[in-house]
């Protein structure tokens, strides 16, 4: 019994379709919950520490962080570039 190239390619397409369906279904649930409940994830911790970094405070010296500072540094750069606006952080 030999396996043809068609039999090898078929599961890959089914896997991609299943992955896309799961992705869009979970994204739809997140959007629905955000409209219904307001916020699923609390951004205040990240934004507050990012704002302190954008003002010149140094993590671990001026304030403790429970996580690696890369997320905070990216958010601090966004704050420096665009100001204290909430919309792009939510995106």
N, C-alpha and C positions, 0 to 999 in steps of 0.2 A: 504494500500500500504506500503510495507516494503522496506527498502533500503538494498541491499546486500553489502557484503564486496568488491565485484568487482566494484560496482558503487562508493564506497568511495575511492578506490585506484586509479581508472582511472584518476580523475582530478589531483591528485598529480603528476603522471608521466607526464601528459601534461604540468603542471606548470613547472616542472623541465626542460623539453625539451624546452619550450618557454624561460625560464630564460637562459639556456645555449646558445640558438640561439642568444638572445639579447646580452649576454656577448661577444660572439665571434664576432658578427657583430660590436659592438662598439669598441672592441679591434682592429679589422681589420681597422676600420676608423681611429683610433688614430695612428696606425703604418703607414698607408698610408699617413696621414697628416704630420707625422714626417719626412717621406722620401721626401715629396713634399715641405714642408715649412721650415723644419729645426727643429723648436722647438715650441710646443704648449704651454709650460709652462715655465716661466722664473725661472730658478734655481738660478740666481745670488743673489737674496735677501737671500735665505736660506743658500747658500754656503758661502757667504761673512760673515754673522753673525756666522755661524758654525765655520768658520776658526778663527774668533776672539775669540770664546769660546775655541777652541782647543789651542790657544796661551796663554790662561789664563785670558782673559777679563771676567768680570762677567756681565751677562745681567741685565738690569735695573739700574745698578750702573755705568758701563762704557759706555753703549750705550743703546738707547731705543729700545724696541721691541713692535711691534703691535700685536704679537701673543704669545701664551703660549710657553715656551722655550723647551718643550719636543722634538719637531721635530728638533730643533737646537742642542740639546744635543745629540741626536742619530747621527746626521750628524757629529757633532764634534768628537764623539767617532770613527766613521768611518775614519775621517781624521787622528786622532791619530794612529789608527791601520794600515792604509794602505797608509798614506801619501796624498799628494795633487794630487789625481788622479780623473778624472771626470767620468770615465766609470761606476763605481759601484753606484754613485749617480744617474745617468741616469736610471739605472735599478731599 
